[in-house]
Amino acid sequence: MWGGERSIIESEGSLIRQVEGIEAPEAVRRLNDARGFGHWNTSFSKLRILSATEFEKVILLDSDMLIVRNIDCLFNRPHLSACVAGQAANPSWRDLNSGCLVIEPEADLCNCVMHTLDLLDDEALASYQGIGDQDLLHLAFPDWPGRNDLHLSEEYNLLSDNAARYAREGVLADGSASIVHFAFKPKPWNMDVRGWLSVAKRALRWRSLAEVRYLCSYRKILGDAAAELD
């Protein structure tokens, strides 16, 4: 993290804790690189938070998320509470999305989750399109799909591509999401013409500007931060 960005974050009262990175095993790195998911090779470092025992409870959020409403209520949810993000649009989806995850850290939990890679032989490894931190959580907690008490509403992990559709179909009203997840490319910070066209097409198809509003909100935050750096 560059000094300017760090200063902005700290000026808002946030604490920054630098952690040691976790390298992807060679076999995983080769798989991800070959299948266009090389960026997942660095995602395993997120799992360090599982063993951050200086905290009683943590809400883990990906950096491509926009917090729209107060989410303090998530601290009342049990360990491993998360969303099946996108399930309303894809009813067969059952697994957690690690973009927003409630965690009660334990000293050995990070290592335990990383060791789930040992369960994968070469054939099992090859069956994956790519492997990131989320896949290890699926392996480590195979009973999660049946634990309805751990399932959060998609309000807490609204995939941005679904925002217009959900607003139109009444799944989540425009502006009612608490956390919006820009999980797919391009990201808000590197939007290109093709990206804006995709957003416009979804807005026209579903006759809703929900995604446009969330995207503009995120980009305004980026613009304000850039202005502070100038």
Protein Blocks (a to p, Z undefined) as FASTA:
>chain_A
ZZklmmmmmmnopacdddddddddfklmmmmmmnopammmmmmmmmmmmmmmkbfbdcdd
dfkbccfbdcklmmmpcehiacdehklmmmmbmbdcfkbccddddfklmmmmmmmmmmpc
fklmmmpgbdcfklmmmmmmmmlmmmmklpccfkloccfklmmmmmmnomagghiafbdc
dfbccdfklccfklmmmmmmmmmmnopaklmmmmmmmmmmmmmmmmmmZZ
